[in-house]
């Protein structure tokens, strides 16, 4: 795999800076305020909205497609995996992340912020390339099991990094709570997948 998480962070940071720079000077007092009123001030010292800030928006906009790819990867397991634990873990990942995607989409709608757009996936840490996904789709049995675990470990580590950034920089209590839950769950799954790799 060729994954450059350092570049992902740089791009994501630039995107956040751009998002902040493009904001207006108003601050929302309610979740259903007009988008222009919810944008952060151009100053780095601007007070965030009491309900959310740019970091919360960036977290949701990036984690949605990140989760969507994890679900896509997990959906490959039933017909390709040879290891029962891989199949079980893939089902667990899909069951956990599907609802989280809907939750974050709901936040963006409430905040008056756009849903993530096509093509922004490669800006995220741990995201799989089209080539990575093609290799996974073409693998079966033990080869799939190993590749799935290796790719999902890298994918999860990217999500953990994003979740930690949200906990440090976000202001929305629900978003920060979800970020903590993602970090905790995916750290455990990384350890589980490492154990699977060690025995395969």
ABEGO torsion letter per residue (X at the ends): XBBBAAAAAAAAAAAAAAAAAABBABBBABAABBAAAABBBABAABBBBAABBAAAAAAAAAAAAAAAAAAAAAAAAAAABABAAAAAAAAAAAAAAAAAAAAAAAAAAAAGBBBBBBGAAAABBGBBBAAAAAAAAABBEAAAAAAAAAAAAAAAAAAAAAAAAAAAABABAAAAAAAAAAAAAAAAAAAAAAAAAAAX
